[in-house]
């Protein structure tokens, strides 16, 4: 019998140990990796956003991601273009663009940790928009958690008492738009296939941002192009880790570790940009994360009760 190379033995040994780990542990590792990828993406956006307009960064990033998913789109064409809700797809694309444009602009101008902490307000906007657009009912405890979360956001937006931070406000608008994207996906999945939702997002985000990017176009250097390609690559890596996290572990456990993005953002901000969040950011973020975790855990328990 031929002898197995030591490298292959180690590889098989690691794979076997990984499979034997509890699902929640594997999901947690994947989510921590996803949080790191997304934090690196924001750092790259901050670096390249000093030299290129945000609209151009958005377009180039979208082109990289489009090329990544193009084989899947082609494999399902033209069936993936058939839709029962074209206007809802259009609204989702506009909300996604708004979320990315506002979020990226905020990242360029404020510390990574601040932008990341404010983005967690998405959970509270989802609560409000789910009532408006989905007709969901919300109890007093969830309302209280939402109010506490928004108080935390206000603490972060007005740290000095000298008026609202305009770029922090942009980050908040981005969080609101991102929550509308999530709501639209929940509605679209009732009648649309996942590949159709993916196709419209991949194609039309680039189409809409194209004229704005061309209007503000700045010829990028090789270094800047490398940063943009890196943004696209780590975006795809983060999404793949995210998918694997939810496949491996329970949603409640996995989702709670998404807040590790704040720790990654703080570390990267310190190393690359010599930026540390102030006490206002930590105080506000503590309220936001606590309220979001409470909402997450409470909804998970409620879901389990309804299923039994």
Backbone bond lengths (Angstrom), bond angles and torsions (degrees), N, CA, C in turn:
res aa  C-N    CA-C-N  psi(-1)  N-CA   C-N-CA  omega(-1)  CA-C   N-CA-C  phi
1 X - - - 1.473 - - 1.525 108.94 -
2 X 1.345 117.91 128.58 1.465 119.52 -178.53 1.521 110.74 -65.47
3 X 1.308 114.89 144.22 1.468 120.60 -178.76 1.523 110.00 -79.52
4 X 1.319 116.70 135.63 1.463 121.67 178.69 1.516 109.40 -80.04
5 X 1.321 115.67 132.78 1.462 120.69 -179.15 1.519 110.06 -60.10
6 X 1.356 117.81 145.67 1.476 120.84 -179.70 1.521 112.42 -56.57
7 X 1.363 116.62 -36.96 1.463 119.32 -178.43 1.528 110.65 -63.40
8 X 1.362 115.39 -41.03 1.460 118.91 -179.92 1.522 110.99 -69.12
9 X 1.346 116.37 -36.97 1.471 119.11 177.66 1.519 110.41 -61.43
10 X 1.348 115.29 -43.67 1.473 118.64 179.50 1.522 110.27 -64.04
11 X 1.351 116.17 -40.21 1.460 120.53 179.71 1.519 111.35 -61.99
12 X 1.353 115.99 -48.42 1.463 119.17 179.67 1.519 110.69 -65.01
13 X 1.338 116.83 -36.67 1.456 120.05 179.28 1.510 111.99 -63.23
14 X 1.330 116.48 -42.13 1.465 120.00 178.82 1.521 110.65 -65.50
15 X 1.344 117.02 -44.17 1.464 120.72 -179.41 1.522 110.91 -60.85
16 X 1.335 115.85 -40.94 1.467 119.54 179.79 1.522 110.99 -66.15
17 X 1.329 116.08 -44.02 1.481 119.03 179.12 1.527 110.50 -63.76
18 X 1.331 116.61 -38.05 1.465 120.82 179.97 1.532 110.38 -63.25
19 X 1.331 117.03 -43.92 1.465 120.57 -179.35 1.524 112.28 -66.01
20 X 1.335 116.68 -29.11 1.460 120.01 -178.57 1.522 112.67 -81.96
21 X 1.315 117.05 -11.21 1.466 119.47 177.13 1.526 109.68 -66.63
22 X 1.341 118.23 146.91 1.467 120.17 175.58 1.528 110.89 -57.22
23 X 1.334 115.74 148.45 1.460 120.43 -177.64 1.517 113.25 -56.59
24 X 1.334 116.48 -39.58 1.465 119.45 -178.97 1.526 111.98 -66.65
25 X 1.332 116.87 -32.37 1.468 120.01 177.77 1.525 109.74 -68.38
26 X 1.340 116.27 -45.67 1.464 119.35 178.16 1.527 110.80 -63.35
27 X 1.334 116.17 -41.08 1.462 119.70 177.87 1.516 111.96 -62.29
28 X 1.332 116.10 -39.06 1.466 120.38 179.18 1.523 111.04 -64.44
29 X 1.334 116.71 -42.31 1.469 120.19 179.22 1.523 110.36 -63.39
30 X 1.333 116.22 -44.37 1.467 119.59 178.62 1.530 110.96 -61.46
31 X 1.344 117.63 -41.15 1.463 119.82 -178.23 1.520 111.55 -69.45
32 X 1.320 117.61 -37.74 1.467 120.38 175.63 1.527 110.35 -62.21
33 X 1.336 116.19 -39.04 1.465 120.09 176.95 1.523 110.68 -66.66
34 X 1.339 117.16 -41.01 1.467 120.67 178.11 1.526 110.66 -61.69
35 X 1.337 116.13 -43.48 1.464 120.43 178.76 1.521 111.08 -60.79
36 X 1.335 116.79 -39.30 1.463 120.60 177.53 1.524 110.81 -65.37
37 X 1.326 117.24 -45.87 1.466 120.83 178.85 1.529 111.08 -57.46
38 X 1.329 116.86 -47.64 1.461 120.03 -177.38 1.532 111.49 -67.56
39 X 1.311 117.18 -32.69 1.466 120.22 176.85 1.524 111.00 -69.53
40 X 1.330 116.55 -39.60 1.470 120.43 175.29 1.522 109.78 -63.46
41 X 1.329 116.99 -39.78 1.463 120.57 177.28 1.526 111.22 -57.24
42 X 1.331 116.99 -45.54 1.465 120.53 179.11 1.522 111.36 -63.77
43 X 1.329 116.43 -37.96 1.466 119.75 178.45 1.526 110.82 -64.06
44 X 1.335 117.00 -41.31 1.465 120.52 178.04 1.525 110.94 -65.61
45 X 1.335 116.56 -38.44 1.468 120.40 176.55 1.524 110.17 -62.53
46 X 1.315 116.57 -41.57 1.468 120.65 179.27 1.533 110.61 -62.83
47 X 1.333 116.55 -40.26 1.464 120.56 179.92 1.524 111.59 -66.87
48 X 1.331 116.82 -50.02 1.464 119.53 -175.59 1.527 111.59 -76.45
49 X 1.347 116.96 -25.71 1.460 120.65 -179.74 1.516 113.57 -68.37
50 X 1.330 117.16 -11.98 1.466 120.72 175.33 1.525 111.27 -74.30
51 X 1.341 116.58 -18.73 1.464 120.73 -173.61 1.524 113.42 -119.82
52 X 1.330 117.68 -27.97 1.461 121.50 -177.46 1.525 110.17 -118.28
53 X 1.355 118.01 147.42 1.468 120.29 175.65 1.528 110.91 -61.51
54 X 1.313 115.65 148.80 1.463 120.30 -178.42 1.529 111.03 -60.88
55 X 1.345 117.32 -37.47 1.464 120.15 179.14 1.524 111.12 -60.57
56 X 1.325 116.94 -38.33 1.462 120.92 178.95 1.528 110.98 -70.16
57 X 1.318 116.48 -40.85 1.467 120.45 176.66 1.529 110.07 -60.14
58 X 1.339 115.52 -42.66 1.459 120.65 178.64 1.524 111.30 -60.75
59 X 1.343 116.21 -45.61 1.462 120.26 -178.86 1.524 111.32 -63.27
60 X 1.326 116.73 -48.76 1.462 120.31 -177.77 1.527 111.19 -64.00
61 X 1.339 116.29 -39.93 1.471 119.71 176.47 1.517 110.22 -62.05
62 X 1.337 116.21 -43.69 1.460 119.97 -179.00 1.525 111.44 -63.93
63 X 1.331 116.73 -36.05 1.462 120.43 178.16 1.529 111.07 -63.22
64 X 1.330 116.37 -42.02 1.466 120.13 178.44 1.526 110.35 -63.13
65 X 1.329 116.66 -44.57 1.461 120.16 -179.11 1.528 111.07 -68.73
66 X 1.351 116.90 -35.10 1.464 120.63 178.35 1.525 110.74 -62.69
67 X 1.323 116.14 -44.64 1.468 120.44 178.17 1.530 110.32 -60.65
68 X 1.327 116.54 -36.26 1.469 120.91 -179.05 1.524 111.92 -64.09
69 X 1.338 116.73 -41.59 1.474 120.08 -176.29 1.527 112.44 -96.25
70 X 1.342 118.11 -1.32 1.465 121.39 -176.56 1.530 113.27 -56.14
71 X 1.338 119.72 -43.19 1.478 118.40 178.82 1.530 113.02 -57.27
72 X 1.332 116.75 -38.13 1.467 120.36 179.36 1.521 110.22 -68.35
73 X 1.343 116.58 -41.45 1.467 120.95 179.95 1.522 110.52 -62.82
74 X 1.338 116.94 -45.20 1.465 121.37 -179.39 1.526 110.82 -64.04
75 X 1.323 116.28 -39.47 1.468 120.53 -177.96 1.526 112.22 -62.48
76 X 1.334 117.72 -27.10 1.464 121.29 -177.06 1.529 112.76 -108.20
77 X 1.335 117.16 6.74 1.467 120.42 -179.34 1.536 109.65 -78.80
78 X 1.365 119.44 141.88 1.468 128.39 2.83 1.530 113.88 -95.99
79 X 1.349 116.70 3.21 1.467 118.49 -176.63 1.522 112.54 -58.55
80 X 1.351 116.43 -31.00 1.465 119.02 -177.32 1.524 113.27 -71.91
81 X 1.341 117.83 -7.70 1.464 120.56 177.70 1.530 111.74 -93.78
82 X 1.324 116.91 -8.63 1.464 120.48 -179.83 1.526 109.14 -76.72
83 X 1.324 115.89 124.19 1.469 119.86 -177.38 1.522 110.79 -140.59
84 X 1.307 115.81 148.89 1.460 122.23 174.79 1.531 111.39 -96.59
85 X 1.342 116.71 -8.85 1.468 120.16 -174.77 1.526 110.91 -136.83
86 X 1.322 118.01 67.31 1.473 119.88 -177.84 1.522 113.20 -61.92
87 X 1.339 116.91 -36.55 1.467 119.05 -177.15 1.526 111.38 -71.49
88 X 1.313 116.65 -31.78 1.462 118.83 177.32 1.529 110.27 -71.03
89 X 1.337 116.77 -35.93 1.465 119.78 173.46 1.528 110.19 -61.71
90 X 1.337 115.81 -42.53 1.470 119.81 179.69 1.523 110.68 -62.45
91 X 1.332 116.27 -43.21 1.462 119.61 178.26 1.514 111.84 -63.61
92 X 1.324 116.49 -38.97 1.467 119.98 178.65 1.523 110.85 -64.42
93 X 1.324 117.15 -42.57 1.470 120.54 179.00 1.524 110.49 -61.58
94 X 1.342 117.33 -44.16 1.468 120.53 179.78 1.530 111.16 -64.92
95 X 1.322 117.04 -40.17 1.469 119.95 177.82 1.527 110.99 -65.93
96 X 1.332 116.51 -40.19 1.466 120.01 178.48 1.521 110.73 -63.23
97 X 1.331 116.11 -41.99 1.468 120.08 178.01 1.522 111.06 -63.69
98 X 1.329 116.34 -43.86 1.468 120.39 178.77 1.523 110.75 -61.47
99 X 1.327 115.97 -44.43 1.468 120.28 -179.81 1.521 110.90 -60.53
100 X 1.331 116.76 -46.06 1.463 120.06 -177.81 1.522 111.63 -70.74
101 X 1.335 117.14 -42.93 1.468 119.37 -177.71 1.529 110.79 -64.17
102 X 1.335 116.43 -47.91 1.471 119.66 179.93 1.527 110.82 -66.32
103 X 1.330 116.26 -43.61 1.462 119.73 -179.46 1.514 112.54 -64.04
104 X 1.341 117.28 -43.61 1.463 120.77 179.87 1.522 111.38 -66.08
105 X 1.339 116.21 -40.98 1.469 119.73 179.10 1.525 110.41 -61.91
106 X 1.328 116.20 -42.19 1.466 120.08 178.51 1.520 110.97 -62.52
107 X 1.326 116.86 -42.83 1.468 121.27 -178.73 1.520 111.31 -60.43
108 X 1.326 116.57 -37.85 1.469 120.44 -178.92 1.528 111.12 -64.58
109 X 1.343 117.34 -32.51 1.465 120.44 -169.42 1.524 115.74 -107.02
110 X 1.330 118.53 -16.07 1.465 119.44 179.32 1.530 108.90 -125.34
111 X 1.337 118.04 163.04 1.466 120.18 -179.80 1.526 112.38 -56.45
112 X 1.324 116.04 147.35 1.465 121.30 -178.87 1.528 111.68 -56.04
113 X 1.331 116.25 -42.33 1.464 119.79 -177.35 1.525 111.03 -63.75
114 X 1.335 117.20 -39.46 1.465 120.66 179.03 1.527 110.91 -63.29
115 X 1.343 115.85 -48.55 1.463 120.14 -179.38 1.523 110.95 -62.23
116 X 1.317 116.55 -39.81 1.466 121.03 -179.73 1.520 111.09 -66.39
117 X 1.327 116.84 -44.96 1.469 120.62 -178.83 1.525 111.17 -62.44
118 X 1.339 116.80 -42.65 1.467 120.05 -179.71 1.524 110.60 -65.89
119 X 1.339 117.11 -32.71 1.467 119.94 -178.65 1.526 112.17 -63.37
120 X 1.335 117.63 -22.55 1.466 120.35 179.01 1.528 111.85 -67.15
121 X 1.335 117.45 -12.62 1.466 120.51 177.33 1.525 111.64 -64.84
122 X 1.326 116.94 -11.77 1.469 121.00 177.98 1.525 111.24 -52.73
123 X 1.333 117.06 -37.98 1.465 120.57 -177.96 1.521 111.67 -60.74
124 X 1.330 117.14 -35.57 1.464 120.43 -177.49 1.526 111.21 -79.16
125 X 1.333 116.87 -34.13 1.461 119.56 174.38 1.527 110.54 -65.28
126 X 1.335 116.97 -36.33 1.464 119.94 178.10 1.526 110.22 -60.87
127 X 1.334 116.89 -39.81 1.465 120.55 177.39 1.522 110.94 -57.74
128 X 1.338 116.35 -47.65 1.468 121.08 -177.73 1.522 111.29 -67.42
129 X 1.338 117.10 -46.96 1.465 120.41 -176.48 1.528 111.83 -71.15
130 X 1.333 117.50 -26.70 1.465 119.81 176.77 1.527 110.37 -66.56
131 X 1.320 116.71 -33.84 1.469 121.11 175.90 1.523 110.07 -67.80
132 X 1.342 116.06 -45.32 1.467 121.13 -174.98 1.524 111.96 -70.35
133 X 1.337 116.88 -47.78 1.464 120.53 -170.38 1.527 114.35 -99.87
134 X 1.329 117.84 -23.95 1.462 120.32 -177.19 1.520 112.90 -110.06
135 X 1.338 116.45 -7.82 1.455 119.97 179.25 1.511 114.16 70.85
136 X 1.341 117.59 23.14 1.459 120.63 179.86 1.529 110.50 -74.14
137 X 1.318 115.72 151.90 1.463 120.76 175.75 1.523 109.10 -102.21
138 X 1.318 115.44 142.59 1.464 121.35 -176.46 1.520 108.69 -126.71
139 X 1.328 115.86 130.74 1.454 120.98 179.73 1.522 112.46 -79.54
140 X 1.329 115.65 171.72 1.457 121.70 -176.10 1.526 111.56 -62.69
141 X 1.339 117.48 -35.87 1.468 119.45 -178.02 1.523 111.40 -67.48
142 X 1.319 116.17 -39.59 1.464 118.51 178.61 1.525 110.52 -68.90
143 X 1.340 116.80 -35.94 1.466 119.74 175.13 1.522 110.66 -62.74
144 X 1.316 117.05 -42.01 1.464 120.45 178.90 1.527 110.88 -62.98
145 X 1.337 116.36 -41.35 1.465 119.77 177.84 1.523 110.69 -62.67
146 X 1.325 116.49 -39.58 1.467 120.64 178.78 1.522 111.18 -64.08
147 X 1.330 116.63 -43.34 1.468 120.86 179.41 1.523 110.63 -63.64
148 X 1.338 116.67 -44.30 1.473 120.45 177.86 1.523 110.11 -60.51
149 X 1.328 116.70 -41.43 1.460 120.30 179.01 1.511 112.46 -61.15
150 X 1.320 117.02 -43.71 1.462 119.83 179.74 1.532 111.79 -69.81
151 X 1.322 117.56 -30.98 1.471 119.71 173.44 1.522 109.35 -61.92
152 X 1.337 116.17 -42.01 1.462 120.14 176.48 1.515 112.26 -60.07
153 X 1.333 116.79 -40.82 1.468 120.71 177.68 1.522 110.48 -63.07
154 X 1.327 117.29 -43.32 1.468 120.60 179.34 1.523 111.58 -61.98
155 X 1.324 116.99 -37.36 1.470 120.28 176.80 1.524 109.85 -59.76
156 X 1.331 116.70 -40.82 1.463 120.10 -179.32 1.524 112.45 -74.56
157 X 1.327 117.38 -31.16 1.463 120.26 -177.80 1.516 113.16 -77.04
158 X 1.329 118.13 -24.62 1.466 120.70 -175.41 1.525 109.31 -128.42
159 X 1.317 117.97 66.09 1.467 120.54 -173.49 1.516 114.57 -73.02
160 X 1.340 118.61 -26.91 1.462 119.60 -173.45 1.510 113.07 -109.27
161 X 1.328 116.77 -5.91 1.457 118.88 -176.61 1.510 112.38 79.43
162 X 1.326 117.76 6.73 1.459 121.04 -177.64 1.504 113.81 -98.27
163 X 1.330 118.46 17.12 1.451 121.04 -179.14 1.516 111.02 112.46
164 X 1.332 114.57 161.93 1.452 119.82 -177.58 1.524 111.27 -66.22
165 X 1.300 116.05 141.15 1.456 122.61 174.01 1.527 107.94 -75.78
166 X 1.345 117.20 114.94 1.459 120.88 -173.74 1.525 111.45 -61.21
167 X 1.328 117.20 -38.01 1.464 119.40 -179.14 1.526 111.13 -75.92
168 X 1.325 116.77 -30.36 1.456 119.57 171.76 1.522 110.71 -65.22
169 X 1.345 115.55 -37.67 1.462 120.44 177.18 1.528 110.81 -65.09
170 X 1.335 116.60 -37.71 1.467 120.13 175.71 1.529 110.87 -62.57
171 X 1.332 116.20 -40.10 1.466 119.75 176.96 1.528 110.70 -61.09
172 X 1.336 116.39 -37.81 1.462 120.87 179.17 1.530 110.68 -68.47
173 X 1.336 117.16 -41.23 1.468 120.81 176.27 1.528 109.97 -61.76
174 X 1.336 115.46 -40.08 1.460 119.44 176.61 1.518 112.11 -61.06
175 X 1.336 116.77 -39.68 1.469 120.74 178.11 1.527 110.84 -64.93
176 X 1.341 116.35 -40.21 1.465 120.25 178.31 1.528 110.78 -63.93
177 X 1.338 116.33 -43.70 1.465 120.12 179.08 1.527 111.02 -64.87
178 X 1.334 116.69 -38.78 1.470 120.38 178.20 1.528 111.05 -63.64
179 X 1.330 116.47 -35.64 1.465 119.12 178.40 1.531 110.71 -67.65
180 X 1.338 116.78 -35.21 1.467 120.19 176.18 1.527 111.05 -66.04
181 X 1.324 116.42 -34.19 1.467 120.03 174.55 1.529 109.87 -60.40
182 X 1.335 116.62 -45.36 1.464 120.69 -179.84 1.533 111.28 -63.32
183 X 1.333 116.40 -41.46 1.465 120.19 178.62 1.524 110.27 -63.59
184 X 1.330 116.86 -43.26 1.466 120.56 -179.40 1.527 111.07 -63.67
185 X 1.323 117.21 -36.29 1.469 120.27 177.99 1.529 110.15 -64.45
186 X 1.325 116.45 -40.36 1.464 119.83 179.30 1.522 111.08 -62.11
187 X 1.338 116.80 -36.22 1.466 120.47 177.92 1.526 110.52 -75.01
188 X 1.328 116.81 -44.05 1.466 120.93 -176.84 1.525 112.46 -63.13
189 X 1.333 117.12 -36.89 1.467 119.69 -176.78 1.533 112.76 -66.76
190 X 1.325 117.26 -10.36 1.463 119.79 176.90 1.527 111.28 -71.94
191 X 1.340 116.90 -30.07 1.467 120.31 -175.87 1.524 113.69 -127.00
192 X 1.335 118.29 -16.72 1.464 121.42 -173.11 1.527 110.98 -109.14
193 X 1.335 115.05 150.85 1.460 120.15 174.26 1.529 109.93 -79.53
194 X 1.321 115.99 153.61 1.466 120.51 -179.37 1.523 111.60 -59.17
195 X 1.341 116.96 -38.99 1.460 120.21 -178.71 1.527 111.05 -65.53
196 X 1.334 117.62 -31.76 1.467 120.81 177.26 1.524 110.49 -67.66
197 X 1.323 116.40 -44.29 1.468 120.64 178.09 1.520 110.25 -61.52
198 X 1.337 116.74 -44.11 1.463 121.37 178.96 1.521 111.25 -61.81
199 X 1.333 117.56 -43.42 1.464 121.55 -176.70 1.520 111.62 -63.35
200 X 1.318 117.40 -48.09 1.467 120.24 -178.96 1.528 111.28 -62.41
201 X 1.322 116.65 -39.12 1.467 120.26 177.85 1.524 110.41 -65.08
202 X 1.336 116.88 -48.43 1.463 121.23 -174.99 1.518 112.10 -64.93
203 X 1.331 117.01 -38.47 1.469 120.87 -175.12 1.522 111.90 -82.32
204 X 1.328 117.21 -50.96 1.457 119.38 -165.10 1.526 114.55 -86.08
205 X 1.324 118.74 -19.14 1.469 118.81 172.20 1.523 109.53 -61.47
206 X 1.326 116.39 -44.31 1.462 120.47 178.05 1.509 112.66 -66.41
207 X 1.342 116.69 -39.57 1.470 120.76 -179.52 1.525 110.95 -62.51
208 X 1.326 117.02 -43.31 1.471 120.84 -177.10 1.524 111.53 -70.17
209 X 1.334 117.65 -40.06 1.467 119.98 -176.08 1.523 111.92 -79.61
210 X 1.341 118.47 -16.42 1.468 122.24 -174.22 1.528 113.83 -54.44
211 X 1.350 120.48 -52.56 1.474 118.53 -178.05 1.522 113.62 -62.48
212 X 1.320 117.82 -35.58 1.465 120.68 178.89 1.523 110.80 -68.03
213 X 1.327 116.25 -39.42 1.463 120.10 178.96 1.524 111.00 -66.85
214 X 1.338 116.94 -41.56 1.465 120.21 179.38 1.524 111.27 -65.86
215 X 1.328 116.81 -35.68 1.466 121.15 -179.84 1.527 111.07 -64.69
216 X 1.334 116.59 -35.88 1.465 121.32 -178.17 1.529 112.55 -102.16
217 X 1.303 118.39 14.06 1.465 122.67 -167.71 1.522 113.60 -57.38
218 X 1.318 114.95 132.51 1.464 122.97 172.46 1.525 106.51 -124.95
219 X 1.329 116.86 125.68 1.462 119.64 -178.38 1.527 109.83 -63.55
220 X 1.345 117.21 117.82 1.472 119.31 -176.61 1.524 112.11 -78.73
221 X 1.314 115.51 149.90 1.464 120.99 172.31 1.533 108.61 -78.97
222 X 1.317 116.56 170.52 1.465 120.20 176.95 1.530 111.11 -60.34
223 X 1.337 116.02 -37.54 1.465 120.85 178.38 1.526 110.54 -62.22
224 X 1.331 116.00 -44.54 1.465 120.14 -179.33 1.527 111.11 -68.28
225 X 1.338 116.69 -37.78 1.465 119.66 176.14 1.527 110.94 -62.83
226 X 1.326 115.67 -40.08 1.465 120.04 178.65 1.528 110.44 -62.68
227 X 1.332 116.97 -40.11 1.466 120.47 178.01 1.528 110.94 -62.64
228 X 1.348 116.18 -42.74 1.465 119.86 -178.76 1.526 110.89 -66.26
229 X 1.333 116.70 -42.78 1.466 119.70 176.05 1.529 109.74 -60.37
230 X 1.324 116.05 -40.08 1.461 120.31 176.90 1.516 111.86 -61.02
231 X 1.342 116.80 -38.55 1.469 120.90 177.56 1.522 110.27 -59.94
232 X 1.339 116.14 -46.38 1.458 119.93 179.31 1.513 112.63 -63.82
233 X 1.326 116.76 -42.20 1.468 121.36 -177.82 1.527 111.09 -65.26
234 X 1.338 117.16 -47.92 1.472 118.69 -178.59 1.528 111.12 -70.67
235 X 1.351 117.59 -26.47 1.466 119.91 174.87 1.520 110.32 -63.09
236 X 1.341 115.63 -47.27 1.464 120.14 178.25 1.531 110.03 -63.74
237 X 1.337 116.97 -42.87 1.460 120.60 178.47 1.514 111.96 -59.91
238 X 1.337 116.64 -42.73 1.455 120.63 178.64 1.512 112.38 -63.63
239 X 1.336 116.53 -41.61 1.457 119.83 179.77 1.526 111.68 -66.44
240 X 1.332 116.88 -39.12 1.464 120.02 177.93 1.533 110.97 -64.28
241 X 1.334 116.37 -42.74 1.474 120.08 177.00 1.524 110.68 -62.79
242 X 1.324 116.18 -39.12 1.456 121.78 179.23 1.528 110.54 -61.12
243 X 1.332 115.97 -46.91 1.464 120.98 179.63 1.524 110.49 -61.58
244 X 1.325 116.53 -46.24 1.469 120.54 -179.82 1.525 111.89 -63.72
245 X 1.339 116.35 -33.90 1.464 120.19 179.05 1.525 110.88 -62.23
246 X 1.339 116.41 -46.37 1.462 119.88 -178.10 1.528 112.11 -74.28
247 X 1.333 116.92 -24.15 1.464 119.76 174.96 1.522 111.03 -72.78
248 X 1.332 117.06 -33.49 1.467 120.93 -173.74 1.521 113.33 -87.09
249 X 1.333 118.01 -39.90 1.458 120.60 -171.39 1.514 114.07 -120.59
250 X 1.318 115.62 174.14 1.462 121.78 176.96 1.524 109.45 -70.68
251 X 1.331 115.42 142.57 1.464 120.54 -174.58 1.525 111.97 -58.68
252 X 1.341 117.31 -38.54 1.464 119.94 -177.91 1.519 111.46 -64.46
253 X 1.323 115.99 -45.29 1.468 120.55 -179.17 1.521 110.35 -65.49
254 X 1.320 115.50 -47.08 1.464 121.02 -176.47 1.525 111.01 -65.42
255 X 1.334 116.91 -46.32 1.466 120.78 -176.94 1.520 111.79 -61.86
256 X 1.320 116.92 -36.16 1.465 119.58 -177.83 1.525 111.46 -63.26
257 X 1.333 117.35 -28.35 1.466 120.37 -179.06 1.522 112.57 -81.60
258 X 1.323 117.48 -6.70 1.465 119.59 174.05 1.526 110.58 -61.90
259 X 1.335 116.25 -24.96 1.464 119.74 179.91 1.523 112.20 -70.23
260 X 1.326 117.18 -10.33 1.471 119.47 175.03 1.528 111.22 -65.00
261 X 1.338 116.72 -13.76 1.471 119.27 175.21 1.523 111.39 -56.35
262 X 1.336 116.46 -32.24 1.463 119.63 -179.97 1.526 110.91 -65.26
263 X 1.327 116.82 -39.86 1.466 120.43 178.66 1.525 110.92 -68.46
264 X 1.345 116.38 -44.50 1.467 119.24 177.43 1.524 110.84 -60.59
265 X 1.342 116.37 -43.97 1.466 120.56 -178.50 1.524 111.01 -63.48
266 X 1.325 116.76 -38.80 1.468 120.46 178.03 1.522 110.86 -63.73
267 X 1.329 116.42 -45.62 1.467 120.96 -179.29 1.526 111.28 -64.43
268 X 1.333 117.01 -46.98 1.466 120.53 -179.51 1.524 110.61 -66.12
269 X 1.334 116.71 -40.03 1.461 119.86 178.18 1.514 112.36 -61.57
270 X 1.334 116.53 -37.10 1.463 120.62 178.66 1.528 110.90 -69.64
271 X 1.337 116.89 -44.90 1.466 121.07 -175.35 1.526 111.79 -71.02
272 X 1.331 117.62 -46.02 1.466 120.76 -173.29 1.525 113.81 -89.55
273 X 1.332 117.15 -33.37 1.463 119.89 -171.26 1.527 113.59 -121.50
274 X 1.326 116.84 1.51 1.462 121.60 -179.48 1.527 111.02 54.79
275 X 1.330 116.31 42.16 1.459 122.29 -178.76 1.526 109.84 -118.63
276 X 1.316 114.83 129.74 1.458 120.94 174.03 1.524 108.84 -122.60
277 X 1.334 118.54 134.73 1.465 119.50 177.92 1.520 111.58 -65.62
278 X 1.326 116.56 144.91 1.456 121.47 177.66 1.517 111.67 -79.37
279 X 1.321 115.20 177.76 1.465 119.07 -177.19 1.525 111.15 -64.50
280 X 1.360 117.13 -29.87 1.462 119.23 178.94 1.526 111.39 -62.87
281 X 1.334 115.60 -40.48 1.461 119.27 178.69 1.521 110.74 -63.90
282 X 1.346 116.40 -45.22 1.464 119.29 -179.73 1.530 111.24 -65.00
283 X 1.334 116.58 -39.69 1.467 119.72 179.75 1.525 110.69 -65.23
284 X 1.340 115.79 -48.66 1.461 119.52 179.07 1.513 112.16 -63.93
285 X 1.340 116.37 -42.43 1.466 120.44 -179.57 1.525 111.11 -63.60
286 X 1.329 117.19 -35.56 1.468 120.43 178.33 1.526 110.69 -61.67
287 X 1.333 116.22 -42.31 1.467 119.96 177.69 1.527 111.06 -65.67
288 X 1.335 116.13 -44.44 1.467 120.83 -177.90 1.526 110.83 -63.44
289 X 1.327 116.76 -49.88 1.467 120.79 -177.16 1.525 110.77 -65.50
290 X 1.332 117.15 -42.18 1.470 120.22 179.86 1.526 110.80 -62.05
291 X 1.334 116.36 -45.28 1.463 120.22 -179.53 1.527 111.33 -65.93
292 X 1.336 116.52 -40.83 1.467 120.12 -179.95 1.528 111.15 -66.78
293 X 1.334 116.83 -41.34 1.467 120.37 177.92 1.530 110.96 -64.20
294 X 1.330 116.53 -40.90 1.462 120.24 178.17 1.531 110.04 -59.87
295 X 1.343 115.96 -46.62 1.463 120.54 179.47 1.520 110.88 -60.93
296 X 1.325 116.12 -44.39 1.463 121.75 -178.41 1.523 111.47 -61.30
297 X 1.330 116.58 -49.30 1.467 120.87 -177.50 1.526 110.93 -67.50
298 X 1.337 116.52 -40.47 1.465 120.10 -179.27 1.529 111.02 -64.34
299 X 1.340 116.54 -42.42 1.460 119.62 179.73 1.526 111.11 -66.61
300 X 1.333 117.02 -35.08 1.466 120.25 178.21 1.530 110.40 -65.09
301 X 1.334 116.83 -43.13 1.468 120.44 178.49 1.523 110.70 -64.93
302 X 1.330 115.63 -39.91 1.471 120.25 178.78 1.531 110.47 -63.05
303 X 1.341 115.51 -40.50 1.461 119.69 178.78 1.515 112.07 -63.99
304 X 1.348 116.41 -40.00 1.466 119.72 179.04 1.530 111.11 -65.75
305 X 1.348 116.51 -37.68 1.471 119.49 178.95 1.529 110.44 -64.77
306 X 1.339 116.15 -39.51 1.462 119.97 -178.78 1.525 111.88 -68.94
307 X 1.334 116.04 -27.04 1.464 120.10 -177.80 1.528 112.75 -83.15
308 X 1.357 116.62 -12.67 1.472 119.41 -176.21 1.515 112.27 -103.74
